[in-house]
Amino acid sequence: MARVSQEHLDARRRQILVGARRCFTRNGFHATSMQDVLAEVGLSAGAVYRYFRGKDEIVAVIVGEVLESVRQSYVAVADADPPPPPDTVVASVFQRMRETIGEVWDESPGLPQLLIQVWSESLRNQKFADTLNEGYQRMCEEWVLLVRRYQAHGWVCPEADAENVARVFVAMMQGYFVQVALISRWDPDDFVAGLSSLVSMSLPRPRA
């Protein structure tokens, strides 16, 4: 029997994740069954269960990838000197997410409602809770580094607790997704524009 290459295995795993993500963003997490996922990706149950134990594990992986994509966006701008202001950082996050999970921005209920469902589910599902806690902790760590650089450039009060400020920035992003999921569609570019106006009113841009 021919040996299956790692490249083939990785491609098949990615096929399952992409298909499952389409199902979840189209129908929501709870309304999607594993049979729906199997039909979407055109694979047998055995082929899918070779990679994932069930729907919960697939969702956890998808959410973990989204959070890691956001974190990598922070990493990509962290070395700039002077550091980019928060509105530029957030714009880069949205751009990276558009590139990596593009269909989520256009389909309903989409990523925001999927996140709300996962947040709710994490109250009883420890795997979800661990995935979210790890992802948000890593994001906070990147924001802490940025805040400390803002302090060094005179953008944020040097006496401020960098972790507290970082958590406010993370909460701001969470609040955006909550509003989109529960109230109305809010274009990410409009969110960035509002944040830019707020920043320009209240704080000076970083000095070189």
Buried (B, 14 or more C-beta within 10 A) or exposed (E): EEEEEEEEEEEBBEBBBBBBBBBBBBBBBEEBEBEBBBEBBEBEEEBBBEBBEEBBBBBBBBBBBBBBBBBBBBEEBBEEEBBBBBBBBBBBBBBBBEEBBEEBBEBEBBBBBBBBBBBEBBEEBEEBBEBBEEBBEBBBEBBBBBBBBBBEBBBBEEEEEBBEBBBEBBEBBEEBBBBBBEEEEBEBEEBBEEBBEEBEEEBEBBEE
